[in-house]
């Protein structure tokens, strides 16, 4: 009952945010490819209904320690992108914190399954990527994009992803770009697929409720994505509903 009430409150807050902020945001971020974007969005939603949502629902039934360990390991890998972006943004304190977290959790935490770094005082910080770094440097979003399978993006964020795949992501480098004896290409794709399922599972109820209550679900997702990216660029502490990547134990309390 309390959980359903929280979902209803979240929907009201989201709708208020969308109505009040959509106009200003959509002027700043043009939807230059709206027809193609809407078609891609429809494809992604169909794929979600037949694949990602059922898998995410099944994933939710796994024991909590298994889901938490998976999220921890994925977050640990993400530090390989976060750390260089902390440095590029001049946030050396965060870079040091995340470097310590990666070393401790990769070793003592068994490839990141456990999070002893948090116990030792190195807290989990917001993930950073090259799109956020470009934004922090003053680069505009460019046109809004919806990418197949991947989902919402912008020209700036897509360029950031390209940087990751051309040397900016150490995990991509050791699994796909370079031929190493320790990792396979499939390791990278498995990690990304699991990351998507984990994220979808965390936002299962709120995302479904938002879809049910949105007049134009495409426009709502676009506005929420733009809000969330701006929040991350400005390093604001508030969370954007349906785009939450919190720890499982936090979500289930």
N, C-alpha and C positions, 0 to 999 in steps of 0.2 A: 504494500500500500504506500509506504513512504517512498519507495523507489519510483513508483508510477507518478507520485506527486512531484518528485524532483524532475522527472522527465517533462511533465506538463509545464512546470515553471521554466525549465530550460527552453522549451519551445516558445513561450511568451517572450522571454528575454531575447532569443535569437531573432524572432520576427520584428521586435522593436528595433534591434540593432540594424537589421537589414533595411527597414523602412527609413530609418534616420540617417544611415550612412551610405546607402546605395548610390544616391544621386551624385555625391561628391566623389566617390570612388570610381564610378563608371565614367565620369568625365576625365579622370586622370588615367584610367586604363581602358583603352579602346578595344572593343570586341570586333576587330577588323575582319575576322574570319568566322562570323557568327553562324552562318549557314553550315559551313563545314564543321565548326565546333559543336553545333547542336546534333549533327548527324553522328559525330564521333562520340558525343555524350550518350546518345541513345544506344549506340553499340556497346559502350562501356557498361551502361545500366543493364542491358540484356545479358552481358557476360557476367555481371555481378550476380544477377538473379539465378543463373544456371550453374555458376561455379563458385565465386568468391563468398557469397553469403552463406550457401550451404556448408562450405568448408569452414568458414569462420564460426558458424553455429556449432559444428562438430568440435572445432578447436576449443570453444568455450567449455566443453564438457570434460576436457582433459584436467587432471589434478592441478590445483593451483601452483604447487611447487614447480611442476614441469613448465607451465606457462610463464611463471616468473623467471625461471632459469633461462628460458628461450629469449625472453625480452631483455634480460641482463646481457646475454651473449651478443644479441643484435646491437644493443646500445654500445657495448664495448667495441665492436667493429666500427660503429659509426664515428668513434673518436678519431679514426684514421683520416677522416675528412674534416671533422670538427677542429682538431688541433691546428692544422695549417691555416684554417680560416680564422681561428682566434688570433693567430700571429699576424695575418694579413690585416685584420681589423685593429691591430694594436692592443688587443686585450691579452697582455702577457700573463696576467694573474690567472685568467681562465685557462690559458694554454698550459701553464704549469700545473694547475689543478687537474686538467684532463689528461695530461701526460702521466702524472702520478697515478691517476685512476686506471689508465690503460695498462701500465706496467704491473701494478698491484693485482688488478683483477685478472689479467692474462696469466699471471704466475700463481699467486696464492689462491685466486678465485677460480682457477681451472678454466682457462680460455674465456673467462667472463661469465660463467654460469652463476657464480656467486659474486657478491658485492662487498668484500671486506674493506675496500677503499672508503666506502661511506662510513663504516664503523671507525676507521682511522682518521676521520675528519675531512676527507676529500669528497664533497657532496656532488651529486649528479647535477649537471648544469644543462642548459638548453643546447640542443644540437645546432650546429652551424654548417652552412654549405656555401658554395661559391656564388649562388644566386643572392644569398643574403649579404655576402661580402660586396658584390657589385652594388647592391642597394645601399649599403653603408657608405660606399664610395660616391654615392650620388647618381649612379646610373639608373635611368628610368626603367619602368617595367616593360615598356613596349606594348605590343598587342597581346591580348589575352589568348591563350591557346588551350585546347583540350587535346591531349595526346592519347592515342590508343592504349588501352590497358592502364597506363600510368596515371591518366586523369588530368586534373587542372594544372595549368602552368602559365607562364608568360614567356615572351621572347627572351627576356633577361634570365629567367630561371632555366629555360631550355639551354641557353648558352652556358650557364653555370654547370649544368649536367654534362655538357660537351667537354668542358674543362676537366671534370672528374674523370672522363673516359680517355683523356689524352695526357694523363700523367698526374692529375691532381688527387686521385684516390688510390692510396697504397694497396687497399684490398683488391681493387680492380686490376692493379698492376701485377700483383703476385698470382692472381687466379687466371686472368685472361690475357693481358698484354704480354707478360713474360712467361716463358716456359720453365716452370719450377717443378721440382720433384715432390714437393710437399702438398701442393694444392692443384685441383683440377678446375677447368672452366665452369663445370657444373656447380662447384661450391659457391661461386659468386651468384649464379642464378637461383640456386636453392635459398640462399640467404635473403635475396631480394624478394622472392616469392613468399617466404615465411614472414618477412617484415611486413608485407602488404596484408597478409592474412591476420597477423597479430594486431596491426593497426585497425583493420576492419572489425575484428572481434571486440576490441575495446570500445568502439563507437557503434555497436550493433543497434541498440535500442534507440539512441538519440538520432542516428542517421535515418532509421526507418520511420521514426515519428516525424522528423523534419520533412521527409519525402511525402508523407501522408498529408501534412498540413501546409505544404507550400503551394501557392497558386502557380508559380513558375519555378519548378525545382531546379532547372538549369541556371536561371538567374540567381537563385538563392545560393547555390553552390559556388557560383562565380564570385558573388559578394563575400561569402564567408572565406573563400580562399584568399582573396585580395586582403581582407582584414587580417587574416592569420599571418600572411607573409609580412605585412607592414608591422604587425606586433612583434614578430621575430627580429626584424631589422632594427627596430627601436629598442629591443630587449625589454619589452614590457612584461610584467609578471602575470597579467591576467591570461586566462585560457580562452581559446575560441571553441565554443561547443561544437561537437561532431568532428573536431579535428584534434582530439585529446590523445596524447601519447604517454599518459601517466603510467606509473607502476601498477601492476595488477592488484597488489595488496591495498593500494590507495583507492582504487576504483571499487573494490569489493567491501570496503568498510561501511 
